[in-house]
Amino acid sequence: MKNIDSNVIAIGWVSFFTDMASAMVTTLLPIFVVYVLDEGVDKLGYIIAIATFVSYALRILFGYLSDRYQIVKPFVAGGYLISALTKPLLAFSYSYTSVALLRSLERMGKAIRSASKDALISSYSKKEKEGKSFGFHKMMDVSGEMLGSLIIVFVFFFSSIQNETLIRGIFAWTFLPGMMGVFIVLFFVKDTPKKEKKSNFVIQKEDYRLFWVLGSYFFFLLFFMSDQYFLLRAKDVGMTLSQIPLLAITSTLTQVVLSYYSGVLIDKMGAKIILLFAYVFGIFSLLSMEYELVWLSFAFFGAFTVVSLNAMRVYISKNAISQGFVYGVFYGGIAIFSAVGALLIGLIWSRYSFYVAINFSLSGAVFITILLLGTILFTKKNKGVVK
């Protein structure tokens, strides 16, 4: 790929192997919790909420520490190592509490590395080509997810065992791709160059202007359903255990196709415009699931996920002064709002019905989309400079 630094390519391969392992877990986790461990949907909601909160809330702290002490590669390598070691231990879980604990530890590894990883990508991105760099990285990320899901399909197709033992075995094998990612980050990714500090303050007032757009994304996620709920709904409407990974593949294939080119469009049109398109994809995903158009729903879900993340990461890269800290705040906001949203939707679904939960999601998503459109129009009218 032109204009992409070798360090960005290397970190792309790290994410490829790590997310291969992650897909081998997350694709089967709702089935494992609800049908193998015989826990309720509300327990799945607790697991999602706790793991999500740990994953994102700690990113504020590690984003701050990364900027304050200029620690980048050690956080990236350490975070990947923690994730690689904890995923296989799910094979030995026999209650939702142990699953919640291990998922929290694994997500803590992601929290440690995420802000520093994005700052590293930004550091090695060429000026005005940030969209390509982040688009390429996300493409590698979701390609790994897709391969992980394909591995599950392959295993279920050829295995004569279709039960708990097979699922636990898949969890155990995640150790290999996880450690491959750790090896690459240790030996093929350079640390970022040290920057001369202009101020002892990590938090810059100029970065406050970014929080309007960040806030819209946080509130959209508050209302938007987690992919774990999408997978569970697919099972409820008649999808078999062997079909579930194919749905995840539909989502990740969409992300692979759109990731790089969405980055190119972000460089041309601006992050906020592309974020608006992502919100529309999210709304279509919810509508498709409500009307049981499951395959289409997962395709739109993938489009929303990759386009919105690329837009937000490039938005911060182009406009933030304290990048590590702002990336940390970005992921921290995702933590809080996604965790609260997961709890709300899980409770609404379990106490009322899926249809009440999906309409709650749709109402909020439409409202936030209209607000972002208003913000874009207001900024254009006043000739704002934040892209």
C-alpha positions as CSV (number, residue, x, y, z in Angstrom):
1,M,0.0,0.0,0.0
2,K,1.4,3.4,-1.0
3,N,2.0,6.0,1.7
4,I,1.8,3.5,4.5
5,D,4.8,3.2,6.8
6,S,6.3,-0.3,7.6
7,N,5.5,0.1,11.3
8,V,1.9,0.7,10.5
9,I,2.0,-2.5,8.3
10,A,3.6,-4.4,11.1
11,I,1.0,-3.3,13.7
12,G,-1.6,-4.2,11.2
13,W,-0.4,-7.8,11.3
14,V,-0.3,-7.7,15.1
15,S,-4.0,-6.8,15.1
16,F,-4.7,-9.4,12.4
17,F,-3.5,-12.3,14.6
18,T,-4.9,-10.8,17.8
19,D,-8.4,-10.3,16.3
20,M,-8.3,-13.8,14.8
21,A,-8.1,-15.1,18.4
22,S,-10.7,-12.6,19.6
23,A,-13.2,-13.7,16.9
24,M,-12.8,-17.3,18.0
25,V,-14.0,-16.2,21.4
26,T,-16.6,-13.5,20.8
27,T,-18.4,-15.4,18.0
28,L,-19.2,-18.3,20.4
29,L,-19.4,-16.5,23.7
30,P,-23.1,-15.7,23.8
31,I,-23.9,-19.3,23.0
32,F,-21.4,-20.5,25.6
33,V,-22.9,-18.3,28.3
34,V,-26.6,-18.7,27.6
35,Y,-26.8,-22.3,26.3
36,V,-23.7,-24.1,27.7
37,L,-23.4,-22.5,31.1
38,D,-27.2,-22.1,31.2
39,E,-27.1,-18.4,32.3
40,G,-29.7,-15.9,31.4
41,V,-29.6,-13.0,28.9
42,D,-29.3,-10.6,31.8
43,K,-26.1,-12.4,32.9
44,L,-24.7,-12.0,29.3
45,G,-25.5,-8.3,29.7
46,Y,-23.5,-8.1,32.9
47,I,-20.5,-9.8,31.2
48,I,-20.7,-7.4,28.2
49,A,-21.1,-4.4,30.4
50,I,-18.3,-5.2,32.8
51,A,-15.8,-6.3,30.1
52,T,-16.7,-3.2,28.0
53,F,-16.3,-0.8,30.9
54,V,-12.9,-2.3,31.9
55,S,-11.7,-2.3,28.3
56,Y,-12.5,1.4,27.7
57,A,-12.5,3.2,31.0
58,L,-8.8,2.3,31.7
59,R,-7.8,3.7,28.3
60,I,-8.2,7.2,29.8
61,L,-5.6,6.4,32.4
62,F,-3.2,4.7,30.0
63,G,-3.7,7.3,27.3
64,Y,-2.8,10.0,29.9
65,L,0.3,8.0,31.1
66,S,1.4,7.5,27.5
67,D,1.3,11.2,26.8
68,R,2.7,12.3,30.1
69,Y,5.7,9.9,30.2
70,Q,5.9,9.2,26.4
71,I,5.4,5.5,26.9
72,V,4.2,3.9,23.7
73,K,5.6,0.5,22.6
74,P,5.8,-0.9,26.1
75,F,2.1,-0.3,26.6
76,V,1.3,-1.8,23.2
77,A,3.4,-4.9,23.8
78,G,2.2,-5.5,27.4
79,G,-1.4,-5.1,26.4
80,Y,-1.2,-7.6,23.6
81,L,0.6,-10.1,26.0
82,I,-2.2,-9.9,28.6
83,S,-4.9,-10.5,26.0
84,A,-3.0,-13.4,24.5
85,L,-2.6,-15.2,27.9
86,T,-6.2,-14.7,29.2
87,K,-8.3,-15.8,26.2
88,P,-7.4,-19.5,26.4
89,L,-8.3,-19.6,30.1
90,L,-12.0,-19.3,29.1
91,A,-11.8,-23.0,28.3
92,F,-11.8,-23.7,32.0
93,S,-14.7,-21.4,32.9
94,Y,-17.9,-22.9,34.5
95,S,-19.8,-19.9,35.6
96,Y,-20.7,-16.4,34.3
97,T,-18.6,-14.9,37.1
98,S,-15.4,-16.6,35.9
99,V,-16.2,-15.6,32.3
100,A,-16.8,-12.0,33.4
101,L,-13.4,-12.0,35.3
102,L,-11.4,-13.4,32.4
103,R,-13.1,-11.2,29.8
104,S,-12.3,-8.2,32.1
105,L,-8.7,-9.2,32.3
106,E,-8.5,-9.7,28.5
107,R,-10.2,-6.3,27.9
108,M,-7.7,-4.7,30.4
109,G,-5.0,-5.8,28.0
110,K,-6.8,-3.9,25.2
111,A,-7.2,-0.9,27.5
112,I,-3.4,-0.8,28.1
113,R,-2.5,-0.8,24.5
114,S,-5.2,0.9,22.6
115,A,-4.5,4.7,23.0
116,S,-0.8,4.1,22.6
117,K,-1.4,1.9,19.5
118,D,-3.4,4.7,17.8
119,A,-0.9,7.3,18.8
120,L,1.8,5.0,17.2
121,I,-0.2,4.7,14.0
122,S,-0.7,8.5,14.0
123,S,3.0,9.1,14.6
124,Y,4.0,7.0,11.6
125,S,1.2,8.3,9.3
126,K,2.2,10.7,6.5
127,K,0.5,14.1,6.6
128,E,-3.0,14.2,5.1
129,K,-2.8,10.4,4.6
130,E,-4.0,9.5,8.1
131,G,-7.2,8.0,6.7
132,K,-5.2,5.5,4.6
133,S,-3.1,4.4,7.6
134,F,-6.1,3.9,9.9
135,G,-8.1,2.4,7.1
136,F,-5.4,-0.1,6.3
137,H,-4.9,-1.0,10.0
138,K,-8.6,-1.6,10.5
139,M,-8.7,-3.6,7.3
140,M,-6.1,-5.9,8.8
141,D,-7.9,-6.0,12.1
142,V,-11.2,-7.2,10.6
143,S,-9.5,-9.5,8.2
144,G,-8.2,-11.3,11.3
145,E,-11.7,-11.4,12.7
146,M,-13.0,-12.9,9.5
147,L,-10.3,-15.6,9.4
148,G,-11.1,-16.4,13.1
149,S,-14.8,-16.9,12.2
150,L,-13.9,-19.0,9.2
151,I,-11.8,-21.3,11.4
152,I,-14.8,-21.8,13.6
153,V,-17.0,-22.7,10.5
154,F,-14.3,-25.1,9.3
155,V,-14.0,-26.8,12.7
156,F,-17.8,-27.2,13.1
157,F,-18.1,-28.5,9.5
158,F,-15.5,-31.2,9.9
159,S,-15.8,-32.1,13.5
160,S,-18.1,-34.9,14.7
161,I,-18.3,-33.2,18.1
162,Q,-20.9,-30.4,18.2
163,N,-21.0,-29.7,21.9
164,E,-19.4,-27.9,24.9
165,T,-16.1,-29.8,24.5
166,L,-15.6,-28.4,21.0
167,I,-16.3,-24.8,22.1
168,R,-13.8,-25.1,25.0
169,G,-11.2,-26.5,22.7
170,I,-11.6,-23.6,20.3
171,F,-11.1,-21.2,23.3
172,A,-7.8,-23.0,24.2
173,W,-6.4,-22.8,20.7
174,T,-6.6,-19.0,20.7
175,F,-3.2,-19.1,22.5
176,L,-1.3,-19.6,19.2
177,P,-2.5,-16.6,17.1
178,G,-2.4,-14.4,20.3
179,M,1.3,-15.1,20.9
180,M,2.1,-14.6,17.2
181,G,0.8,-11.1,17.5
182,V,3.0,-10.5,20.6
183,F,6.1,-11.8,18.7
184,I,5.5,-9.3,15.8
185,V,5.0,-6.3,18.1
186,L,8.2,-7.1,20.1
187,F,10.5,-7.6,17.1
188,F,9.0,-5.7,14.1
189,V,7.4,-2.6,15.5
190,K,9.6,0.4,16.4
191,D,8.8,2.7,19.3
192,T,7.7,6.3,18.4
193,P,10.4,9.0,18.4
194,K,10.5,11.0,21.6
195,K,8.9,14.4,21.3
196,E,10.2,17.6,22.8
197,K,7.6,18.7,25.4
198,K,6.2,22.2,24.9
199,S,4.3,22.1,28.2
200,N,4.0,19.9,31.3
201,F,0.3,19.8,30.9
202,V,-1.2,16.8,29.1
203,I,-4.7,18.2,28.8
204,Q,-4.9,21.1,26.3
205,K,-7.8,23.5,26.2
206,E,-7.8,23.4,22.4
207,D,-8.8,19.7,22.5
208,Y,-12.1,20.6,24.2
209,R,-13.6,21.6,20.8
210,L,-13.4,17.9,19.7
211,F,-15.8,16.7,22.4
212,W,-19.0,17.7,20.6
213,V,-18.4,15.1,17.9
214,L,-17.0,12.6,20.4
215,G,-20.1,13.0,22.5
216,S,-22.4,12.3,19.6
217,Y,-20.5,9.0,19.1
218,F,-20.8,8.1,22.8
219,F,-24.5,8.6,22.9
220,F,-25.0,6.7,19.6
221,L,-23.3,3.7,21.3
222,L,-25.5,4.1,24.4
223,F,-28.5,3.3,22.2
224,F,-26.9,0.9,19.7
225,M,-27.1,-2.9,20.3
226,S,-23.9,-4.9,21.0
227,D,-23.0,-7.5,18.4
228,Q,-23.4,-10.1,21.2
229,Y,-27.1,-9.2,21.3
230,F,-27.3,-9.5,17.5
231,L,-25.8,-13.0,17.6
232,L,-28.2,-14.0,20.4
233,R,-31.2,-12.7,18.4
234,A,-29.9,-14.6,15.3
235,K,-30.0,-17.8,17.4
236,D,-33.5,-17.0,18.6
237,V,-34.9,-16.6,15.1
238,G,-33.6,-20.0,14.0
239,M,-30.0,-19.7,13.1
240,T,-28.0,-22.9,13.9
241,L,-24.8,-23.1,15.8
242,S,-22.8,-23.7,12.6
243,Q,-24.5,-20.6,10.9
244,I,-23.7,-18.2,13.7
245,P,-20.0,-17.8,12.6
246,L,-21.1,-17.1,9.1
247,L,-23.0,-14.1,10.3
248,A,-19.9,-12.8,12.0
249,I,-18.0,-13.4,8.7
250,T,-20.7,-11.3,6.9
251,S,-20.0,-8.4,9.2
252,T,-16.2,-8.7,9.0
253,L,-16.2,-9.2,5.3
254,T,-18.1,-5.9,4.9
255,Q,-15.5,-4.3,7.1
256,V,-12.6,-5.6,5.1
257,V,-14.2,-4.3,1.9
258,L,-15.0,-0.9,3.3
259,S,-12.2,-0.1,5.7
260,Y,-9.4,1.1,3.4
261,Y,-11.6,3.0,1.0
262,S,-13.6,4.6,3.9
263,G,-10.2,5.9,5.1
264,V,-9.5,7.4,1.6
265,L,-13.0,9.0,1.6
266,I,-12.3,10.5,5.1
267,D,-9.1,12.2,3.7
268,K,-11.2,13.6,0.9
269,M,-14.5,14.5,2.5
270,G,-13.8,14.9,6.2
271,A,-14.3,12.7,9.2
272,K,-17.7,14.2,10.3
273,I,-19.4,13.6,7.0
274,I,-18.3,10.0,6.9
275,L,-19.3,9.6,10.5
276,L,-22.8,10.7,9.5
277,F,-22.9,8.0,6.9
278,A,-21.8,5.5,9.5
279,Y,-24.8,6.4,11.7
280,V,-27.1,5.8,8.8
281,F,-25.6,2.3,8.4
282,G,-26.2,1.7,12.1
283,I,-29.9,2.7,11.8
284,F,-30.3,0.3,8.8
285,S,-28.7,-2.4,10.8
286,L,-31.2,-2.1,13.6
287,L,-34.1,-1.9,11.2
288,S,-33.0,-5.0,9.4
289,M,-32.7,-6.9,12.7
290,E,-36.2,-5.8,13.8
291,Y,-37.7,-7.3,10.6
292,E,-35.5,-10.4,10.9
293,L,-33.4,-9.6,7.8
294,V,-30.5,-11.1,9.7
295,W,-27.8,-11.3,7.0
296,L,-28.5,-7.8,5.9
297,S,-28.4,-6.6,9.5
298,F,-24.9,-8.0,10.0
299,A,-23.7,-6.4,6.8
300,F,-24.9,-3.0,7.9
301,F,-23.5,-3.6,11.4
302,G,-20.1,-4.2,9.9
303,A,-20.4,-1.1,7.8
304,F,-21.3,1.0,10.8
305,T,-18.5,-0.4,13.0
306,V,-15.6,0.1,10.6
307,V,-16.7,3.4,9.1
308,S,-17.5,5.0,12.4
309,L,-14.2,3.9,14.1
310,N,-12.1,5.0,11.1
311,A,-13.8,8.3,11.1
312,M,-13.4,8.9,14.8
313,R,-9.7,7.8,14.9
314,V,-8.8,10.0,12.0
315,Y,-10.8,12.9,13.4
316,I,-8.7,12.7,16.6
317,S,-5.4,12.2,14.6
318,K,-6.0,15.3,12.5
319,N,-7.3,17.6,15.2
320,A,-6.0,16.6,18.7
321,I,-3.0,18.1,20.3
322,S,-2.6,15.6,23.1
323,Q,-3.4,12.6,21.0
324,G,-2.7,9.8,23.5
325,F,-4.9,11.5,26.1
326,V,-7.7,12.3,23.7
327,Y,-7.6,8.7,22.3
328,G,-7.9,7.6,25.9
329,V,-10.9,9.8,26.6
330,F,-12.4,8.5,23.3
331,Y,-12.1,4.9,24.4
332,G,-13.1,5.8,28.0
333,G,-16.3,7.4,26.7
334,I,-17.0,4.3,24.7
335,A,-16.6,2.3,27.9
336,I,-19.0,4.2,30.0
337,F,-21.8,4.6,27.3
338,S,-21.5,1.1,25.8
339,A,-21.5,-0.5,29.3
340,V,-24.6,1.5,30.4
341,G,-26.3,0.8,27.0
342,A,-25.6,-3.0,27.3
343,L,-27.1,-3.1,30.8
344,L,-30.2,-1.1,29.7
345,I,-30.8,-3.2,26.6
346,G,-30.2,-6.4,28.4
347,L,-32.7,-5.5,31.2
348,I,-35.3,-4.1,28.7
349,W,-35.0,-7.3,26.6
350,S,-35.3,-9.7,29.6
351,R,-38.2,-7.8,31.3
352,Y,-40.2,-6.8,28.3
353,S,-39.2,-8.2,24.9
354,F,-36.7,-7.9,22.1
355,Y,-39.0,-5.5,20.2
356,V,-39.2,-3.0,23.0
357,A,-35.4,-3.1,23.2
358,I,-34.8,-2.7,19.5
359,N,-37.2,0.3,19.3
360,F,-35.4,1.9,22.2
361,S,-32.2,1.5,20.2
362,L,-33.7,2.9,17.0
363,S,-35.3,5.9,18.6
364,G,-32.0,7.0,20.2
365,A,-29.9,6.3,17.1
366,V,-32.2,8.4,14.9
367,F,-32.2,11.3,17.4
368,I,-28.3,11.4,17.6
369,T,-28.0,11.2,13.8
370,I,-30.2,14.3,13.4
371,L,-28.1,16.1,16.0
372,L,-24.9,15.3,14.2
373,L,-26.4,16.5,10.9
374,G,-27.3,19.8,12.6
375,T,-23.8,20.1,14.0
376,I,-22.3,19.6,10.5
377,L,-24.6,22.2,9.0
378,F,-23.9,24.7,11.7
379,T,-20.1,24.3,11.4
380,K,-20.3,24.8,7.6
381,K,-22.4,27.9,8.1
382,N,-19.8,29.3,10.5
383,K,-16.8,28.0,8.5
384,G,-15.4,25.8,11.3
385,V,-12.0,24.4,10.9
386,V,-12.4,21.1,12.6
387,K,-12.6,18.4,10.0
